[in-house]
Amino acid sequence: METVLIAFAAALAIAVPAIATAWAQSKIGSAGAGAMAEKPEVSGTIIVLLAIPETMVILGFVVAVMIILYLK
């Protein structure tokens, strides 16, 4: 039972930030498309703004690995 709870905690550590990142990127992407239609020179800024939420998933992965390795 303990192994199941550890696996579930690790899965949640990745799933919750992934869902939040998907939501954030959908909002940033639609706003970025509108901004680039008016000012094409902001494309670099939009790419950076789209990459920032990805750090949540990377940190969630790190936490999941720490959960699995520490509690094993």
N, C-alpha and C positions, 0 to 999 in steps of 0.2 A: 504493500500500500504506500509505503514511503517513497518508493521509486516512481510511482504514478504521480504523486504530488509534486515531486521534483521536476518531472517531465512537464507537468501541467504549468508549473510556475515558469519554467524556461520558455514554453510555448507562448504564454501570456506576455513575457518580457519582449518577445519579438512581434507578436500579433498586434498588440495595442499601439505601439509606436508606428507600425506599418500602416494601420488604418488611419491614424492621425496624419501621417505623411501623405498618404493618398488624397485625403481631403484637402490638406494645405496646398498640395501641388495642383489640384484641380482648380482651386481658386486663383493661385498665382499664374497658372497657365492661361486661363481665360482672360485675366486682366493683362497679362503680358502680350497675348496675341492682339488685343485691342490697342495697347500702347505701341507695339511695333508697326501696326497698320498706319498709325499717325506719325510716328517718329522712328524710322528704321535704325537709327544710330543707337538706340537703347538695347539692342539685341544682346550685347555682352552683359549688361546689368540683369536682364531677364534670365539669362543662363545661370548667373551666380545666384539669383534669388530662387531659382528652381533647385539648385544643388544644396542649399542650406538645410531644408527639412530632411534631406537624406541622412544627415548626421544623427537624427533621432533613431533611425533604423539601425545604423551602425552601432550606436551606443546600446540599443536594446539587444543586439546580438552579443556585444561584449558582456552585458549583464547576464544573458542566458548562459554563456560559456562559464562565467564565474559561478553561477548557481549550480551548474552541472558538475564542475570540477571541485568546488568547495564542499558540496553536500554529498558527494559520492562516497 
